[in-house]
């Protein structure tokens, strides 16, 4: 999300400041805590429609994942560092990867995705990841291109 | 479109407003029982069991790859019921965990700015009044089937269900760009959304298309999906539709359209979602330092869906088989099927043509032998491209498209 030009921004602030201040009170940069209780019946969702199609305001609750990494050496370190941005299942469902691949992944989380992981914790996290039971899975079987178990670090940027 | 209030384009203020807008109750999500049963995705090398879940809003029974941020995969049997994937079983994939959970349709604005003559801040009521288009198109994750790569690669370990096909209702991106008046010298258009990184300074998820592609009259801003509004997890209130291209470009919760006078050099275009600049995006396992390009057009694929892989059935001399096919960036020309490892191929009958970017049903019949029958499906698209027998490999696990095999045991 690029910020619009200063001119647009200024115009927007002038136009909306009053409405926004009334609507939201003091702004904060991150999620506000949810209200503890609602005393009145929620109003029906607002909607807009035109030409035979309607869109209704939507409010949902997403499931909370409180799963942690199973016990093991350095589980405390990985649980402290690697559960807020993503579920533990992201690591637990990975195929067997080399220590170099795991280190590259943790490094990418720190350097590219700005995960607040202390450099001193990286080795412990990599040690936990490489020792997960799933990392001792049987080597891949199949007929694909005579697989070479040594795989270079991902240069594609990954994801998807 | 009467008056577009340019002053409403204050991105920062608007986003903050949306984040705090309270719609109805906003209690903490009860922690529902996520795991209902396990499904085996049969990924080579194991670690392939995943729970099924119905715990996500607007979603029925899905394969749970990750709760937070959500990765939900569509079970393959869903594709056997219709070429259109129901909204409540359409796959879900988010990069960042800060996903707005409340969207107010009266205050939401879609902002168009950058290298344009008239920056716009478009309300949904205005969007609904623009000329409409509807198109069937397959939305497939770049990494669909990554879990089937050999050697395995890191990333979301999808089976084949990170895809879906819907009838998308919306407006042409070209019409919106024309309202804003693209200035001479525009090179790309960058698309941003309401979701945000959870940590400061991390790269916000944004994708870009070349200006000519953005203005080709096919790229859409969709607010309707199979006749209904989009589920929030599929991008409510509106998302980009890029027919024939991988889903990474189909930006969900689209709220920002920025016309650029040069190429987008930010992380998600310059570094992520890159494929080898080789035929079929294929390199030898272990290759490094090859040139890359942003992933782009899809390729033909097909699956048998009438029976699940590994199913045992009573022996018969032949059985009916059926499934789905997609041409990728064009239509499906034909689909053949084999039950002897690809030595003998049989023609199939194609179902209704819902448009060249849609899934297309195929049905045929194959002979069986007692024991294991590897049933293979092969799609040719209308550009003359056929699925190859041999899988590709690349370190991102992108663009799998080889002939897939479903093994049926005749006992």
Contacts between the chains, C-beta under 8 A, distances in Angstrom:
chain1	res1	chain2	res2	distance
A	1	B	11	6.4
A	1	B	15	7.6
A	1	B	192	4.1
A	1	B	193	7.6
A	1	B	196	7.9
A	1	B	204	5.3
A	1	B	206	6.8
A	1	B	255	7.9
A	1	B	256	5.3
A	2	B	113	8.0
A	2	B	114	7.4
A	2	B	190	7.1
A	2	B	192	7.0
A	2	B	206	8.0
A	2	B	256	7.2
A	2	B	258	5.3
A	3	B	11	6.0
A	3	B	12	6.7
A	4	B	9	5.4
A	4	B	10	7.3
A	4	B	11	5.5
A	4	B	111	6.9
A	4	B	113	4.8
A	4	B	119	6.7
A	5	B	113	7.1
A	5	B	119	7.7
A	8	B	6	6.4
A	8	B	7	7.7
A	8	B	9	4.9
A	8	B	10	7.1
A	8	B	113	6.4
A	8	B	119	5.5
A	9	B	10	5.8
A	9	B	11	7.6
A	9	B	12	7.2
A	11	B	6	6.4
A	11	B	7	4.0
A	11	B	9	7.7
A	11	B	10	7.6
A	12	B	7	5.1
A	12	B	8	6.3
A	12	B	9	5.5
A	12	B	10	2.4
A	12	B	11	7.8
A	12	B	13	6.1
A	12	B	14	7.7
A	12	B	121	8.0
A	13	B	10	5.7
A	13	B	13	6.5
A	14	B	7	6.7
A	15	B	5	7.0
A	15	B	7	3.6
A	15	B	8	6.4
A	15	B	10	7.4
A	16	B	7	7.2
A	16	B	8	6.7
A	16	B	10	5.7
A	16	B	13	5.3
A	16	B	14	7.5
A	16	B	17	8.0
A	17	B	13	7.6
A	20	B	13	5.4
A	20	B	16	7.4
A	20	B	17	5.5
A	23	B	17	6.2
A	23	B	20	7.8
A	23	B	21	7.4
A	24	B	16	6.8
A	24	B	17	5.8
A	24	B	20	4.4
A	24	B	21	7.6
A	27	B	16	5.2
A	27	B	20	7.7
A	31	B	19	6.8
A	31	B	98	7.3
A	32	B	19	7.6
A	32	B	20	5.6
A	34	B	26	4.4
A	34	B	27	6.2
A	34	B	28	6.3
A	35	B	22	6.8
A	35	B	26	6.1
A	38	B	24	7.9
A	38	B	25	5.0
A	42	B	23	7.8
A	42	B	24	3.7
A	42	B	25	5.7
A	43	B	24	7.4
A	45	B	23	6.6
A	45	B	24	7.0
A	46	B	23	8.0
A	46	B	104	6.6
A	46	B	105	6.1
A	46	B	106	5.2
A	47	B	105	6.1
A	48	B	105	4.9
A	48	B	106	6.4
A	48	B	123	7.4
A	48	B	124	5.0
A	48	B	125	4.3
A	48	B	128	6.6
A	49	B	125	7.9
A	49	B	128	6.7
A	50	B	125	6.1
A	50	B	128	3.7
A	50	B	129	4.8
A	51	B	128	6.2
A	51	B	129	6.6
A	51	B	132	7.1
A	53	B	128	5.9
A	53	B	169	7.0
A	53	B	223	7.3
A	53	B	224	6.1
A	54	B	229	7.6
A	55	B	105	4.7
A	55	B	124	5.4
A	55	B	128	7.1
A	55	B	223	6.1
A	55	B	229	5.1
A	55	B	237	5.6
A	56	B	105	6.5
A	56	B	229	6.8
A	57	B	23	5.4
A	57	B	102	7.5
A	57	B	103	6.3
A	57	B	104	4.9
A	57	B	105	4.9
A	57	B	106	7.3
A	58	B	23	7.7
A	58	B	102	7.2
A	58	B	103	5.2
A	58	B	229	7.7
A	58	B	232	5.2
A	58	B	236	5.5
A	58	B	237	7.8
A	59	B	23	4.1
A	59	B	24	4.9
A	59	B	25	7.8
A	59	B	26	6.8
A	59	B	101	6.4
A	59	B	102	4.2
A	59	B	103	7.7
A	60	B	57	3.6
A	60	B	58	7.0
A	60	B	101	5.1
A	60	B	102	7.7
A	60	B	232	5.2
A	60	B	233	7.9
A	61	B	26	7.9
A	61	B	27	6.9
A	61	B	28	7.2
A	61	B	29	3.7
A	61	B	30	7.6
A	61	B	57	6.7
A	61	B	101	6.6
A	62	B	29	5.8
A	62	B	56	7.1
A	62	B	57	6.9
A	62	B	68	7.8
A	62	B	70	7.1
A	62	B	99	6.9
A	62	B	101	6.1
A	63	B	29	5.5
A	63	B	31	6.8
A	63	B	32	6.4
A	63	B	34	6.4
A	63	B	53	7.9
A	63	B	55	4.7
A	63	B	56	6.4
A	63	B	67	5.6
A	63	B	68	7.9
A	64	B	28	7.0
A	64	B	29	5.2
A	64	B	31	5.6
A	64	B	67	7.8
A	64	B	68	7.6
A	65	B	34	7.9
A	65	B	67	3.6
A	65	B	68	4.5
A	66	B	31	6.7
A	67	B	67	7.6
A	84	B	97	7.8
A	84	B	198	6.7
A	85	B	97	6.1
A	85	B	198	5.5
A	85	B	199	6.8
A	86	B	66	6.6
A	86	B	68	6.2
A	86	B	69	6.8
A	86	B	97	6.9
A	87	B	66	4.9
A	87	B	67	4.7
A	87	B	68	4.5
A	89	B	64	7.8
A	89	B	65	7.3
A	89	B	66	5.2
A	89	B	67	6.9
A	90	B	66	5.3
A	90	B	156	7.7
A	93	B	47	6.4
A	93	B	50	7.3
A	93	B	65	6.8
A	93	B	66	7.7
A	93	B	157	5.1
A	94	B	47	7.5
A	94	B	154	5.9
A	94	B	157	6.7
A	95	B	43	7.2
A	95	B	45	5.5
A	95	B	47	6.2
A	95	B	147	7.6
A	95	B	152	3.4
A	95	B	153	7.7
A	95	B	154	7.7
A	95	B	157	6.8
A	96	B	45	6.5
A	96	B	47	7.9
A	96	B	152	7.1
A	97	B	152	7.8
A	97	B	154	5.8
A	101	B	154	6.1
A	105	B	154	5.9
A	112	B	202	7.9
A	112	B	203	7.2
A	112	B	267	7.0
A	112	B	271	7.5
A	113	B	197	7.5
A	113	B	199	7.2
A	113	B	202	5.1
A	113	B	203	7.5
A	114	B	197	7.4
A	114	B	199	4.7
A	114	B	200	6.8
A	114	B	201	5.0
A	114	B	202	4.1
A	115	B	199	6.4
A	116	B	199	6.4
A	134	B	46	7.8
A	134	B	47	4.4
A	137	B	45	5.2
A	137	B	46	4.3
A	137	B	47	5.4
A	138	B	45	6.3
A	138	B	46	6.0
A	139	B	45	6.5
A	140	B	44	4.3
A	140	B	45	3.9
A	140	B	150	4.9
A	140	B	151	6.0
A	140	B	152	5.9
A	141	B	44	6.1
A	141	B	45	7.3
A	142	B	44	4.9
A	142	B	150	5.0
A	144	B	44	8.0
A	144	B	149	7.8
A	144	B	150	3.8
A	144	B	390	7.7
A	144	B	391	4.6
A	144	B	393	7.1
A	145	B	150	7.2
A	145	B	284	7.5
A	145	B	285	6.6
A	145	B	390	6.9
A	145	B	391	6.7
A	145	B	393	5.9
A	147	B	150	4.9
A	147	B	151	4.4
A	147	B	285	5.8
A	148	B	151	6.8
A	148	B	284	7.6
A	148	B	285	4.7
A	148	B	286	4.9
A	149	B	151	6.2
A	150	B	286	5.4
A	151	B	151	5.5
A	151	B	153	7.1
A	151	B	285	6.0
A	151	B	286	5.7
A	151	B	395	6.8
A	152	B	286	5.4
A	152	B	287	6.5
A	152	B	288	3.9
A	152	B	395	6.4
A	153	B	288	7.5
A	153	B	395	7.4
A	154	B	153	7.0
A	154	B	154	6.4
A	154	B	395	4.2
A	154	B	396	6.1
A	155	B	274	7.5
A	155	B	288	6.4
A	155	B	289	7.3
A	155	B	290	7.6
A	155	B	292	6.8
A	155	B	395	6.2
A	156	B	272	7.7
A	156	B	273	7.4
A	156	B	274	4.7
A	156	B	275	6.6
A	156	B	276	7.8
A	156	B	292	6.4
A	156	B	394	6.4
A	156	B	395	5.4
A	156	B	396	3.2
A	156	B	398	6.8
A	157	B	267	7.8
A	157	B	271	4.2
A	157	B	272	3.5
A	157	B	273	6.2
A	157	B	274	5.1
A	157	B	396	7.0
A	158	B	154	6.8
A	158	B	155	5.5
A	158	B	272	6.6
A	158	B	395	7.8
A	158	B	396	5.4
A	159	B	95	6.6
A	159	B	143	7.3
A	159	B	155	6.5
A	159	B	156	7.8
A	159	B	272	5.4
A	159	B	273	6.6
A	159	B	396	7.9
A	160	B	93	7.9
A	160	B	141	5.6
A	160	B	142	3.8
A	160	B	143	3.1
A	160	B	146	7.1
A	160	B	155	6.4
A	160	B	156	6.8
A	160	B	246	7.8
A	160	B	248	6.3
A	160	B	273	6.2
A	160	B	295	7.9
A	160	B	396	6.8
A	160	B	397	7.3
A	160	B	398	6.2
